[in-house]
Amino acid sequence: MIIGVCTVSLYLPTSSSLKDKRNILKSLKARIRNNYNVSVSEINHYDLWKNTVLGFSCIGNDKKYLNQIFNKIILFLSQENDFDIIKFEINIL
């Protein structure tokens, strides 16, 4: 069993309050869960309304497969207009 973990720091320029941030993230997390079958959670910057860090995890039998899943998520995030990717990190354990 191989575990993959990915963290992504995002900047949300259109967010003007924590409520805006929650709405954006709620929709985003649901789409990622449904499309990529991974666990996703906000893992840092809970009280900042312009920044957040999301964490994704997935379990599989092949490192290449897990890496492909996370790369697809990063590509999906880069095509969205509600936020900008500051940095991301993929770890396969």
N, CA, C and O atoms as a CHARMM CRD file, in Angstrom:
* protein
*
  372
    1    1 MET  N      0.85600  -1.18300   0.00000 PROA 1      0.00000
    2    1 MET  CA     0.00000   0.00000   0.00000 PROA 1      0.00000
    3    1 MET  C      0.89600   1.23800   0.00000 PROA 1      0.00000
    4    1 MET  O      1.85900   1.33300   0.76000 PROA 1      0.00000
    5    2 ILE  N      0.55300   2.16900  -0.86300 PROA 2      0.00000
    6    2 ILE  CA     1.30400   3.41300  -1.00600 PROA 2      0.00000
    7    2 ILE  C      0.35900   4.57400  -0.70700 PROA 2      0.00000
    8    2 ILE  O     -0.78400   4.59800  -1.16300 PROA 2      0.00000
    9    3 ILE  N      0.85800   5.53100   0.06500 PROA 3      0.00000
   10    3 ILE  CA     0.05800   6.69700   0.44700 PROA 3      0.00000
   11    3 ILE  C      0.62900   7.93300  -0.24500 PROA 3      0.00000
   12    3 ILE  O      1.83500   8.17600  -0.21100 PROA 3      0.00000
   13    4 GLY  N     -0.24400   8.69800  -0.86300 PROA 4      0.00000
   14    4 GLY  CA     0.15400   9.94800  -1.49100 PROA 4      0.00000
   15    4 GLY  C     -0.45500  11.12500  -0.76400 PROA 4      0.00000
   16    4 GLY  O     -1.62800  11.10400  -0.39100 PROA 4      0.00000
   17    5 VAL  N      0.35400  12.15500  -0.56500 PROA 5      0.00000
   18    5 VAL  CA    -0.10200  13.37100   0.10900 PROA 5      0.00000
   19    5 VAL  C      0.33700  14.56600  -0.73900 PROA 5      0.00000
   20    5 VAL  O      1.47200  14.63000  -1.21000 PROA 5      0.00000
   21    6 CYS  N     -0.57900  15.49900  -0.91900 PROA 6      0.00000
   22    6 CYS  CA    -0.28000  16.71000  -1.67800 PROA 6      0.00000
   23    6 CYS  C     -0.79400  17.91000  -0.89500 PROA 6      0.00000
   24    6 CYS  O     -1.91500  17.89100  -0.38800 PROA 6      0.00000
   25    7 THR  N      0.01700  18.94600  -0.79700 PROA 7      0.00000
   26    7 THR  CA    -0.42100  20.20000  -0.17900 PROA 7      0.00000
   27    7 THR  C     -0.33300  21.31400  -1.22400 PROA 7      0.00000
   28    7 THR  O      0.61000  21.37200  -2.01200 PROA 7      0.00000
   29    8 VAL  N     -1.32800  22.18700  -1.21100 PROA 8      0.00000
   30    8 VAL  CA    -1.39300  23.28900  -2.16500 PROA 8      0.00000
   31    8 VAL  C     -1.73400  24.56900  -1.41600 PROA 8      0.00000
   32    8 VAL  O     -2.74500  24.64100  -0.71600 PROA 8      0.00000
   33    9 SER  N     -0.88500  25.57500  -1.56800 PROA 9      0.00000
   34    9 SER  CA    -1.15500  26.90300  -1.00500 PROA 9      0.00000
   35    9 SER  C     -1.85500  27.73300  -2.07100 PROA 9      0.00000
   36    9 SER  O     -1.39200  27.82600  -3.20800 PROA 9      0.00000
   37   10 LEU  N     -2.97700  28.33400  -1.68600 PROA 10     0.00000
   38   10 LEU  CA    -3.77400  29.11500  -2.61700 PROA 10     0.00000
   39   10 LEU  C     -3.95300  30.54400  -2.13200 PROA 10     0.00000
   40   10 LEU  O     -4.02100  30.80400  -0.93100 PROA 10     0.00000
   41   11 TYR  N     -4.02800  31.46300  -3.08100 PROA 11     0.00000
   42   11 TYR  CA    -4.36600  32.85500  -2.81700 PROA 11     0.00000
   43   11 TYR  C     -5.72500  33.11600  -3.45300 PROA 11     0.00000
   44   11 TYR  O     -5.92000  32.82500  -4.63300 PROA 11     0.00000
   45   12 LEU  N     -6.66300  33.65900  -2.68700 PROA 12     0.00000
   46   12 LEU  CA    -8.02800  33.90600  -3.14900 PROA 12     0.00000
   47   12 LEU  C     -8.26300  35.40700  -3.29000 PROA 12     0.00000
   48   12 LEU  O     -8.72000  36.04000  -2.33800 PROA 12     0.00000
   49   13 PRO  N     -7.96500  35.99400  -4.44400 PROA 13     0.00000
   50   13 PRO  CA    -8.07300  37.45100  -4.58600 PROA 13     0.00000
   51   13 PRO  C     -9.50300  37.97600  -4.54600 PROA 13     0.00000
   52   13 PRO  O     -9.71000  39.13800  -4.19700 PROA 13     0.00000
   53   14 THR  N    -10.49500  37.15800  -4.89200 PROA 14     0.00000
   54   14 THR  CA   -11.88200  37.62900  -4.93100 PROA 14     0.00000
   55   14 THR  C    -12.57800  37.51600  -3.58000 PROA 14     0.00000
   56   14 THR  O    -13.69100  38.01500  -3.41700 PROA 14     0.00000
   57   15 SER  N    -11.94500  36.87500  -2.62300 PROA 15     0.00000
   58   15 SER  CA   -12.54900  36.69500  -1.31000 PROA 15     0.00000
   59   15 SER  C    -12.44600  37.98900  -0.50400 PROA 15     0.00000
   60   15 SER  O    -11.37500  38.58500  -0.39400 PROA 15     0.00000
   61   16 SER  N    -13.59000  38.41300   0.06000 PROA 16     0.00000
   62   16 SER  CA   -13.58200  39.63400   0.86000 PROA 16     0.00000
   63   16 SER  C    -13.96600  39.37600   2.31800 PROA 16     0.00000
   64   16 SER  O    -14.06500  40.30600   3.11800 PROA 16     0.00000
   65   17 SER  N    -14.18200  38.08900   2.65500 PROA 17     0.00000
   66   17 SER  CA   -14.51700  37.73500   4.02900 PROA 17     0.00000
   67   17 SER  C    -14.30200  36.23400   4.21400 PROA 17     0.00000
   68   17 SER  O    -14.09300  35.50000   3.24800 PROA 17     0.00000
   69   18 LEU  N    -14.35500  35.79600   5.46100 PROA 18     0.00000
   70   18 LEU  CA   -14.24300  34.36600   5.72900 PROA 18     0.00000
   71   18 LEU  C    -15.42100  33.60500   5.12600 PROA 18     0.00000
   72   18 LEU  O    -15.27800  32.45200   4.72000 PROA 18     0.00000
   73   19 LYS  N    -16.57500  34.24700   5.06900 PROA 19     0.00000
   74   19 LYS  CA   -17.75200  33.60800   4.46900 PROA 19     0.00000
   75   19 LYS  C    -17.52700  33.36500   2.97800 PROA 19     0.00000
   76   19 LYS  O    -17.86800  32.29500   2.47400 PROA 19     0.00000
   77   20 ASP  N    -16.96100  34.33400   2.26900 PROA 20     0.00000
   78   20 ASP  CA   -16.62000  34.15100   0.85300 PROA 20     0.00000
   79   20 ASP  C    -15.63900  33.00300   0.67900 PROA 20     0.00000
   80   20 ASP  O    -15.79400  32.16000  -0.20500 PROA 20     0.00000
   81   21 LYS  N    -14.62800  32.98800   1.53500 PROA 21     0.00000
   82   21 LYS  CA   -13.61200  31.93600   1.47100 PROA 21     0.00000
   83   21 LYS  C    -14.25300  30.56600   1.67200 PROA 21     0.00000
   84   21 LYS  O    -13.96500  29.63600   0.91900 PROA 21     0.00000
   85   22 ARG  N    -15.11400  30.43100   2.67200 PROA 22     0.00000
   86   22 ARG  CA   -15.78200  29.15000   2.93900 PROA 22     0.00000
   87   22 ARG  C    -16.61700  28.70000   1.75000 PROA 22     0.00000
   88   22 ARG  O    -16.61400  27.51700   1.40900 PROA 22     0.00000
   89   23 ASN  N    -17.33000  29.61900   1.11400 PROA 23     0.00000
   90   23 ASN  CA   -18.15000  29.27300  -0.05000 PROA 23     0.00000
   91   23 ASN  C    -17.29600  28.78400  -1.21500 PROA 23     0.00000
   92   23 ASN  O    -17.63000  27.79200  -1.86400 PROA 23     0.00000
   93   24 ILE  N    -16.20000  29.47800  -1.47600 PROA 24     0.00000
   94   24 ILE  CA   -15.29900  29.07800  -2.55700 PROA 24     0.00000
   95   24 ILE  C    -14.71000  27.69900  -2.26600 PROA 24     0.00000
   96   24 ILE  O    -14.68900  26.82900  -3.13700 PROA 24     0.00000
   97   25 LEU  N    -14.23400  27.50500  -1.04100 PROA 25     0.00000
   98   25 LEU  CA   -13.58700  26.24000  -0.68900 PROA 25     0.00000
   99   25 LEU  C    -14.57500  25.08100  -0.62700 PROA 25     0.00000
  100   25 LEU  O    -14.23400  23.95900  -1.00100 PROA 25     0.00000
  101   26 LYS  N    -15.77500  25.33600  -0.16500 PROA 26     0.00000
  102   26 LYS  CA   -16.78300  24.26600  -0.08500 PROA 26     0.00000
  103   26 LYS  C    -17.06500  23.70900  -1.47600 PROA 26     0.00000
  104   26 LYS  O    -17.09300  22.49400  -1.66900 PROA 26     0.00000
  105   27 SER  N    -17.27200  24.58500  -2.42800 PROA 27     0.00000
  106   27 SER  CA   -17.52300  24.16900  -3.80600 PROA 27     0.00000
  107   27 SER  C    -16.30800  23.45700  -4.39800 PROA 27     0.00000
  108   27 SER  O    -16.44200  22.41300  -5.03700 PROA 27     0.00000
  109   28 LEU  N    -15.13800  24.02200  -4.18300 PROA 28     0.00000
  110   28 LEU  CA   -13.91000  23.45100  -4.72200 PROA 28     0.00000
  111   28 LEU  C    -13.64300  22.05400  -4.16400 PROA 28     0.00000
  112   28 LEU  O    -13.33700  21.12900  -4.91700 PROA 28     0.00000
  113   29 LYS  N    -13.75900  21.90500  -2.84400 PROA 29     0.00000
  114   29 LYS  CA   -13.50100  20.60700  -2.22400 PROA 29     0.00000
  115   29 LYS  C    -14.47900  19.54800  -2.71300 PROA 29     0.00000
  116   29 LYS  O    -14.08500  18.40000  -2.92000 PROA 29     0.00000
  117   30 ALA  N    -15.74200  19.90500  -2.90100 PROA 30     0.00000
  118   30 ALA  CA   -16.74300  18.94900  -3.39500 PROA 30     0.00000
  119   30 ALA  C    -16.40400  18.49400  -4.82000 PROA 30     0.00000
  120   30 ALA  O    -16.50000  17.30700  -5.13300 PROA 30     0.00000
  121   31 ARG  N    -16.01000  19.43400  -5.67600 PROA 31     0.00000
  122   31 ARG  CA   -15.65900  19.06600  -7.05300 PROA 31     0.00000
  123   31 ARG  C    -14.43500  18.16400  -7.09600 PROA 31     0.00000
  124   31 ARG  O    -14.38700  17.21900  -7.88400 PROA 31     0.00000
  125   32 ILE  N    -13.44100  18.44900  -6.25300 PROA 32     0.00000
  126   32 ILE  CA   -12.23500  17.61800  -6.23900 PROA 32     0.00000
  127   32 ILE  C    -12.54800  16.22300  -5.71600 PROA 32     0.00000
  128   32 ILE  O    -12.08600  15.23200  -6.28300 PROA 32     0.00000
  129   33 ARG  N    -13.33100  16.13300  -4.63500 PROA 33     0.00000
  130   33 ARG  CA   -13.71300  14.81600  -4.09900 PROA 33     0.00000
  131   33 ARG  C    -14.45500  13.99600  -5.14700 PROA 33     0.00000
  132   33 ARG  O    -14.16500  12.81400  -5.33700 PROA 33     0.00000
  133   34 ASN  N    -15.40900  14.62100  -5.82400 PROA 34     0.00000
  134   34 ASN  CA   -16.23900  13.90200  -6.79500 PROA 34     0.00000
  135   34 ASN  C    -15.47400  13.50200  -8.04900 PROA 34     0.00000
  136   34 ASN  O    -15.69900  12.41700  -8.58500 PROA 34     0.00000
  137   35 ASN  N    -14.58100  14.35000  -8.52200 PROA 35     0.00000
  138   35 ASN  CA   -13.88000  14.08300  -9.77900 PROA 35     0.00000
  139   35 ASN  C    -12.64200  13.21500  -9.62800 PROA 35     0.00000
  140   35 ASN  O    -12.29100  12.48400 -10.55400 PROA 35     0.00000
  141   36 TYR  N    -11.96800  13.27600  -8.47900 PROA 36     0.00000
  142   36 TYR  CA   -10.67100  12.60800  -8.34300 PROA 36     0.00000
  143   36 TYR  C    -10.62300  11.55800  -7.24000 PROA 36     0.00000
  144   36 TYR  O     -9.60100  10.89200  -7.07700 PROA 36     0.00000
  145   37 ASN  N    -11.70100  11.39500  -6.47900 PROA 37     0.00000
  146   37 ASN  CA   -11.79800  10.37200  -5.44000 PROA 37     0.00000
  147   37 ASN  C    -10.61900  10.42900  -4.45700 PROA 37     0.00000
  148   37 ASN  O     -9.96600   9.41900  -4.19700 PROA 37     0.00000
  149   38 VAL  N    -10.36400  11.61100  -3.92500 PROA 38     0.00000
  150   38 VAL  CA    -9.31500  11.81200  -2.92100 PROA 38     0.00000
  151   38 VAL  C     -9.93800  12.47700  -1.69100 PROA 38     0.00000
  152   38 VAL  O    -11.02500  13.05000  -1.76200 PROA 38     0.00000
  153   39 SER  N     -9.23900  12.38900  -0.58600 PROA 39     0.00000
  154   39 SER  CA    -9.64500  13.13100   0.60700 PROA 39     0.00000
  155   39 SER  C     -9.05100  14.52500   0.50600 PROA 39     0.00000
  156   39 SER  O     -7.91500  14.69400   0.06400 PROA 39     0.00000
  157   40 VAL  N     -9.82400  15.52100   0.91600 PROA 40     0.00000
  158   40 VAL  CA    -9.34800  16.90100   0.83700 PROA 40     0.00000
  159   40 VAL  C     -9.80800  17.65900   2.07500 PROA 40     0.00000
  160   40 VAL  O    -10.92100  17.47100   2.56600 PROA 40     0.00000
  161   41 SER  N     -8.90900  18.53100   2.57100 PROA 41     0.00000
  162   41 SER  CA    -9.23100  19.31800   3.75300 PROA 41     0.00000
  163   41 SER  C     -8.39700  20.59300   3.76000 PROA 41     0.00000
  164   41 SER  O     -7.28300  20.62900   3.23800 PROA 41     0.00000
  165   42 GLU  N     -8.95800  21.63400   4.35800 PROA 42     0.00000
  166   42 GLU  CA    -8.18300  22.84800   4.60700 PROA 42     0.00000
  167   42 GLU  C     -7.28800  22.56200   5.80800 PROA 42     0.00000
  168   42 GLU  O     -7.78100  22.16100   6.86200 PROA 42     0.00000
  169   43 ILE  N     -5.98700  22.76000   5.66300 PROA 43     0.00000
  170   43 ILE  CA    -5.06300  22.35900   6.73000 PROA 43     0.00000
  171   43 ILE  C     -4.28200  23.51100   7.35400 PROA 43     0.00000
  172   43 ILE  O     -3.50900  23.29700   8.28800 PROA 43     0.00000
  173   44 ASN  N     -4.47400  24.72700   6.85000 PROA 44     0.00000
  174   44 ASN  CA    -3.75300  25.86500   7.43500 PROA 44     0.00000
  175   44 ASN  C     -4.41800  27.17400   7.00400 PROA 44     0.00000
  176   44 ASN  O     -5.19700  27.20300   6.05100 PROA 44     0.00000
  177   45 HSD  N     -4.10100  28.25200   7.71800 PROA 45     0.00000
  178   45 HSD  CA    -4.61000  29.60300   7.43500 PROA 45     0.00000
  179   45 HSD  C     -6.13600  29.67000   7.53800 PROA 45     0.00000
  180   45 HSD  O     -6.79900  30.25500   6.68100 PROA 45     0.00000
  181   46 TYR  N     -6.67600  29.07500   8.57800 PROA 46     0.00000
  182   46 TYR  CA    -8.12300  29.05000   8.77400 PROA 46     0.00000
  183   46 TYR  C     -8.71300  30.44700   8.96600 PROA 46     0.00000
  184   46 TYR  O     -9.83200  30.71400   8.52700 PROA 46     0.00000
  185   47 ASP  N     -7.97400  31.32900   9.61200 PROA 47     0.00000
  186   47 ASP  CA    -8.50400  32.64500   9.95900 PROA 47     0.00000
  187   47 ASP  C     -8.16100  33.73700   8.94300 PROA 47     0.00000
  188   47 ASP  O     -8.57300  34.88400   9.11400 PROA 47     0.00000
  189   48 LEU  N     -7.41700  33.39800   7.89300 PROA 48     0.00000
  190   48 LEU  CA    -7.09800  34.37100   6.84700 PROA 48     0.00000
  191   48 LEU  C     -8.09300  34.20700   5.70600 PROA 48     0.00000
  192   48 LEU  O     -8.35800  33.08000   5.28800 PROA 48     0.00000
  193   49 TRP  N     -8.64600  35.28700   5.19700 PROA 49     0.00000
  194   49 TRP  CA    -9.65300  35.16300   4.15400 PROA 49     0.00000
  195   49 TRP  C     -9.11000  35.28100   2.74800 PROA 49     0.00000
  196   49 TRP  O     -9.87200  35.12600   1.79300 PROA 49     0.00000
  197   50 LYS  N     -7.83000  35.54700   2.57700 PROA 50     0.00000
  198   50 LYS  CA    -7.21900  35.61100   1.24300 PROA 50     0.00000
  199   50 LYS  C     -6.28700  34.43500   0.96000 PROA 50     0.00000
  200   50 LYS  O     -5.91000  34.21800  -0.19200 PROA 50     0.00000
  201   51 ASN  N     -5.90800  33.67500   1.98400 PROA 51     0.00000
  202   51 ASN  CA    -4.96800  32.56900   1.81400 PROA 51     0.00000
  203   51 ASN  C     -5.50600  31.30300   2.44500 PROA 51     0.00000
  204   51 ASN  O     -6.27400  31.34700   3.40700 PROA 51     0.00000
  205   52 THR  N     -5.09200  30.16800   1.88800 PROA 52     0.00000
  206   52 THR  CA    -5.43600  28.87700   2.47200 PROA 52     0.00000
  207   52 THR  C     -4.42900  27.83300   2.01000 PROA 52     0.00000
  208   52 THR  O     -3.70800  28.03000   1.03200 PROA 52     0.00000
  209   53 VAL  N     -4.39400  26.73100   2.72600 PROA 53     0.00000
  210   53 VAL  CA    -3.59900  25.57600   2.32700 PROA 53     0.00000
  211   53 VAL  C     -4.53500  24.37400   2.35000 PROA 53     0.00000
  212   53 VAL  O     -5.15500  24.07100   3.36900 PROA 53     0.00000
  213   54 LEU  N     -4.62400  23.69800   1.21200 PROA 54     0.00000
  214   54 LEU  CA    -5.43600  22.49200   1.12600 PROA 54     0.00000
  215   54 LEU  C     -4.52400  21.28000   1.12000 PROA 54     0.00000
  216   54 LEU  O     -3.42900  21.31400   0.55800 PROA 54     0.00000
  217   55 GLY  N     -4.98400  20.21100   1.74800 PROA 55     0.00000
  218   55 GLY  CA    -4.25900  18.94900   1.75200 PROA 55     0.00000
  219   55 GLY  C     -5.09300  17.87300   1.09200 PROA 55     0.00000
  220   55 GLY  O     -6.29600  17.77500   1.33600 PROA 55     0.00000
  221   56 PHE  N     -4.46000  17.06700   0.25700 PROA 56     0.00000
  222   56 PHE  CA    -5.11900  15.96100  -0.42900 PROA 56     0.00000
  223   56 PHE  C     -4.39700  14.67800  -0.06500 PROA 56     0.00000
  224   56 PHE  O     -3.17600  14.67500   0.09600 PROA 56     0.00000
  225   57 SER  N     -5.13700  13.59500   0.06700 PROA 57     0.00000
  226   57 SER  CA    -4.49100  12.30100   0.29700 PROA 57     0.00000
  227   57 SER  C     -5.22300  11.23500  -0.49800 PROA 57     0.00000
  228   57 SER  O     -6.42000  11.32900  -0.76600 PROA 57     0.00000
  229   58 CYS  N     -4.45100  10.21100  -0.86500 PROA 58     0.00000
  230   58 CYS  CA    -4.97900   9.12100  -1.66700 PROA 58     0.00000
  231   58 CYS  C     -4.12800   7.88200  -1.38900 PROA 58     0.00000
  232   58 CYS  O     -2.92600   7.98700  -1.14500 PROA 58     0.00000
  233   59 ILE  N     -4.75800   6.71400  -1.42800 PROA 59     0.00000
  234   59 ILE  CA    -4.05900   5.44800  -1.21900 PROA 59     0.00000
  235   59 ILE  C     -4.15000   4.63600  -2.49700 PROA 59     0.00000
  236   59 ILE  O     -5.19300   4.61200  -3.15100 PROA 59     0.00000
  237   60 GLY  N     -3.05000   3.96600  -2.85900 PROA 60     0.00000
  238   60 GLY  CA    -3.06000   3.13900  -4.06500 PROA 60     0.00000
  239   60 GLY  C     -1.94800   2.10800  -4.02900 PROA 60     0.00000
  240   60 GLY  O     -1.24400   1.95600  -3.03100 PROA 60     0.00000
  241   61 ASN  N     -1.80900   1.40500  -5.14300 PROA 61     0.00000
  242   61 ASN  CA    -0.78000   0.37700  -5.26100 PROA 61     0.00000
  243   61 ASN  C      0.38000   0.79600  -6.13700 PROA 61     0.00000
  244   61 ASN  O      1.38100   0.08300  -6.22100 PROA 61     0.00000
  245   62 ASP  N      0.26200   1.94800  -6.79500 PROA 62     0.00000
  246   62 ASP  CA     1.25200   2.36300  -7.77800 PROA 62     0.00000
  247   62 ASP  C      1.61000   3.83900  -7.58400 PROA 62     0.00000
  248   62 ASP  O      0.72800   4.69800  -7.57400 PROA 62     0.00000
  249   63 LYS  N      2.89500   4.12600  -7.43300 PROA 63     0.00000
  250   63 LYS  CA     3.35200   5.50800  -7.24500 PROA 63     0.00000
  251   63 LYS  C      3.01400   6.37100  -8.45700 PROA 63     0.00000
  252   63 LYS  O      2.63700   7.53500  -8.32300 PROA 63     0.00000
  253   64 LYS  N      3.15500   5.78100  -9.63600 PROA 64     0.00000
  254   64 LYS  CA     2.88200   6.52100 -10.87100 PROA 64     0.00000
  255   64 LYS  C      1.41200   6.96000 -10.92100 PROA 64     0.00000
  256   64 LYS  O      1.11700   8.09200 -11.30600 PROA 64     0.00000
  257   65 TYR  N      0.50300   6.07900 -10.53600 PROA 65     0.00000
  258   65 TYR  CA    -0.92900   6.40000 -10.51500 PROA 65     0.00000
  259   65 TYR  C     -1.21600   7.55100  -9.55800 PROA 65     0.00000
  260   65 TYR  O     -1.92800   8.49100  -9.91100 PROA 65     0.00000
  261   66 LEU  N     -0.66100   7.47900  -8.33800 PROA 66     0.00000
  262   66 LEU  CA    -0.89400   8.54300  -7.35700 PROA 66     0.00000
  263   66 LEU  C     -0.34800   9.87800  -7.84900 PROA 66     0.00000
  264   66 LEU  O     -0.98100  10.92000  -7.68200 PROA 66     0.00000
  265   67 ASN  N      0.82100   9.83500  -8.45100 PROA 67     0.00000
  266   67 ASN  CA     1.43200  11.05100  -8.98400 PROA 67     0.00000
  267   67 ASN  C      0.55500  11.64600 -10.09100 PROA 67     0.00000
  268   67 ASN  O      0.40400  12.86500 -10.17000 PROA 67     0.00000
  269   68 GLN  N     -0.02100  10.79900 -10.94200 PROA 68     0.00000
  270   68 GLN  CA    -0.90600  11.26700 -12.00700 PROA 68     0.00000
  271   68 GLN  C     -2.15600  11.93500 -11.43800 PROA 68     0.00000
  272   68 GLN  O     -2.59500  12.97400 -11.93200 PROA 68     0.00000
  273   69 ILE  N     -2.72200  11.33000 -10.39900 PROA 69     0.00000
  274   69 ILE  CA    -3.91400  11.91100  -9.76400 PROA 69     0.00000
  275   69 ILE  C     -3.61600  13.31400  -9.25500 PROA 69     0.00000
  276   69 ILE  O     -4.37200  14.24700  -9.52500 PROA 69     0.00000
  277   70 PHE  N     -2.51300  13.46900  -8.51600 PROA 70     0.00000
  278   70 PHE  CA    -2.17300  14.77900  -7.95600 PROA 70     0.00000
  279   70 PHE  C     -1.83300  15.78700  -9.05400 PROA 70     0.00000
  280   70 PHE  O     -2.17100  16.96500  -8.93700 PROA 70     0.00000
  281   71 ASN  N     -1.17300  15.33900 -10.11100 PROA 71     0.00000
  282   71 ASN  CA    -0.87700  16.24800 -11.22200 PROA 71     0.00000
  283   71 ASN  C     -2.15600  16.71000 -11.91200 PROA 71     0.00000
  284   71 ASN  O     -2.24000  17.85900 -12.34700 PROA 71     0.00000
  285   72 LYS  N     -3.15700  15.82800 -12.01800 PROA 72     0.00000
  286   72 LYS  CA    -4.44500  16.21700 -12.59600 PROA 72     0.00000
  287   72 LYS  C     -5.14900  17.24200 -11.71200 PROA 72     0.00000
  288   72 LYS  O     -5.77900  18.17300 -12.21500 PROA 72     0.00000
  289   73 ILE  N     -5.04100  17.07000 -10.39600 PROA 73     0.00000
  290   73 ILE  CA    -5.64600  18.03400  -9.46700 PROA 73     0.00000
  291   73 ILE  C     -4.96900  19.39700  -9.60300 PROA 73     0.00000
  292   73 ILE  O     -5.64200  20.42700  -9.64500 PROA 73     0.00000
  293   74 ILE  N     -3.64500  19.40000  -9.66900 PROA 74     0.00000
  294   74 ILE  CA    -2.90200  20.66600  -9.83000 PROA 74     0.00000
  295   74 ILE  C     -3.29600  21.34300 -11.13600 PROA 74     0.00000
  296   74 ILE  O     -3.49000  22.55800 -11.16600 PROA 74     0.00000
  297   75 LEU  N     -3.41500  20.57900 -12.21000 PROA 75     0.00000
  298   75 LEU  CA    -3.83400  21.13800 -13.49800 PROA 75     0.00000
  299   75 LEU  C     -5.24300  21.72100 -13.39500 PROA 75     0.00000
  300   75 LEU  O     -5.50200  22.81700 -13.89300 PROA 75     0.00000
  301   76 PHE  N     -6.14800  20.99100 -12.75100 PROA 76     0.00000
  302   76 PHE  CA    -7.51400  21.47000 -12.53900 PROA 76     0.00000
  303   76 PHE  C     -7.51000  22.79200 -11.76800 PROA 76     0.00000
  304   76 PHE  O     -8.20200  23.73800 -12.14200 PROA 76     0.00000
  305   77 LEU  N     -6.72100  22.84700 -10.68500 PROA 77     0.00000
  306   77 LEU  CA    -6.65800  24.07200  -9.87300 PROA 77     0.00000
  307   77 LEU  C     -6.07400  25.24200 -10.66500 PROA 77     0.00000
  308   77 LEU  O     -6.51300  26.38100 -10.50400 PROA 77     0.00000
  309   78 SER  N     -5.09500  24.96600 -11.51100 PROA 78     0.00000
  310   78 SER  CA    -4.44900  26.04200 -12.27100 PROA 78     0.00000
  311   78 SER  C     -5.38800  26.63900 -13.32200 PROA 78     0.00000
  312   78 SER  O     -5.16400  27.75800 -13.78300 PROA 78     0.00000
  313   79 GLN  N     -6.43500  25.90700 -13.70300 PROA 79     0.00000
  314   79 GLN  CA    -7.37500  26.39600 -14.70700 PROA 79     0.00000
  315   79 GLN  C     -8.55600  27.15700 -14.10200 PROA 79     0.00000
  316   79 GLN  O     -9.36800  27.72100 -14.83400 PROA 79     0.00000
  317   80 GLU  N     -8.65400  27.17500 -12.78200 PROA 80     0.00000
  318   80 GLU  CA    -9.73400  27.89000 -12.09800 PROA 80     0.00000
  319   80 GLU  C     -9.41300  29.38300 -12.01500 PROA 80     0.00000
  320   80 GLU  O     -8.24500  29.77000 -11.99800 PROA 80     0.00000
  321   81 ASN  N    -10.45900  30.22400 -11.96100 PROA 81     0.00000
  322   81 ASN  CA   -10.27800  31.68200 -11.93200 PROA 81     0.00000
  323   81 ASN  C    -10.45000  32.29600 -10.55000 PROA 81     0.00000
  324   81 ASN  O    -10.11000  33.46300 -10.35600 PROA 81     0.00000
  325   82 ASP  N    -10.97300  31.53900  -9.58000 PROA 82     0.00000
  326   82 ASP  CA   -11.26100  32.09400  -8.25700 PROA 82     0.00000
  327   82 ASP  C    -10.03600  32.22700  -7.36600 PROA 82     0.00000
  328   82 ASP  O    -10.10700  32.88100  -6.32600 PROA 82     0.00000
  329   83 PHE  N     -8.92300  31.62800  -7.74300 PROA 83     0.00000
  330   83 PHE  CA    -7.73800  31.63500  -6.88800 PROA 83     0.00000
  331   83 PHE  C     -6.48400  31.39100  -7.71300 PROA 83     0.00000
  332   83 PHE  O     -6.55000  30.98200  -8.87200 PROA 83     0.00000
  333   84 ASP  N     -5.33700  31.65200  -7.08500 PROA 84     0.00000
  334   84 ASP  CA    -4.02900  31.42300  -7.69700 PROA 84     0.00000
  335   84 ASP  C     -3.25600  30.42400  -6.84800 PROA 84     0.00000
  336   84 ASP  O     -3.33000  30.46000  -5.62000 PROA 84     0.00000
  337   85 ILE  N     -2.51900  29.53800  -7.49500 PROA 85     0.00000
  338   85 ILE  CA    -1.66600  28.59900  -6.77500 PROA 85     0.00000
  339   85 ILE  C     -0.37000  29.31400  -6.41000 PROA 85     0.00000
  340   85 ILE  O      0.32000  29.84300  -7.28200 PROA 85     0.00000
  341   86 ILE  N     -0.04500  29.32900  -5.12900 PROA 86     0.00000
  342   86 ILE  CA     1.20500  29.92100  -4.66600 PROA 86     0.00000
  343   86 ILE  C      2.31700  28.88000  -4.75300 PROA 86     0.00000
  344   86 ILE  O      3.38200  29.13800  -5.31400 PROA 86     0.00000
  345   87 LYS  N      2.05600  27.70500  -4.19300 PROA 87     0.00000
  346   87 LYS  CA     3.01900  26.59900  -4.27900 PROA 87     0.00000
  347   87 LYS  C      2.28300  25.29700  -4.00800 PROA 87     0.00000
  348   87 LYS  O      1.18100  25.28600  -3.45900 PROA 87     0.00000
  349   88 PHE  N      2.92000  24.20000  -4.40600 PROA 88     0.00000
  350   88 PHE  CA     2.36700  22.88200  -4.10800 PROA 88     0.00000
  351   88 PHE  C      3.50500  21.89400  -3.87500 PROA 88     0.00000
  352   88 PHE  O      4.63100  22.10200  -4.32600 PROA 88     0.00000
  353   89 GLU  N      3.19100  20.82400  -3.16800 PROA 89     0.00000
  354   89 GLU  CA     4.18300  19.79900  -2.87900 PROA 89     0.00000
  355   89 GLU  C      3.48300  18.43600  -2.90100 PROA 89     0.00000
  356   89 GLU  O      2.41700  18.26300  -2.31000 PROA 89     0.00000
  357   90 ILE  N      4.09900  17.47900  -3.58900 PROA 90     0.00000
  358   90 ILE  CA     3.57100  16.12400  -3.66400 PROA 90     0.00000
  359   90 ILE  C      4.55500  15.18900  -2.97600 PROA 90     0.00000
  360   90 ILE  O      5.75000  15.20500  -3.26900 PROA 90     0.00000
  361   91 ASN  N      4.04600  14.38000  -2.06400 PROA 91     0.00000
  362   91 ASN  CA     4.86300  13.37900  -1.36300 PROA 91     0.00000
  363   91 ASN  C      4.20100  12.02300  -1.51600 PROA 91     0.00000
  364   91 ASN  O      3.01400  11.86200  -1.23200 PROA 91     0.00000
  365   92 ILE  N      4.97500  11.05600  -1.96400 PROA 92     0.00000
  366   92 ILE  CA     4.50500   9.68100  -2.07400 PROA 92     0.00000
  367   92 ILE  C      5.25500   8.88200  -1.01600 PROA 92     0.00000
  368   92 ILE  O      6.48200   8.79200  -1.04700 PROA 92     0.00000
  369   93 LEU  N      4.50500   8.30200  -0.07700 PROA 93     0.00000
  370   93 LEU  CA     5.10500   7.59900   1.05600 PROA 93     0.00000
  371   93 LEU  C      5.03900   6.08600   0.85200 PROA 93     0.00000
  372   93 LEU  O      5.49700   5.32700   1.70700 PROA 93     0.00000
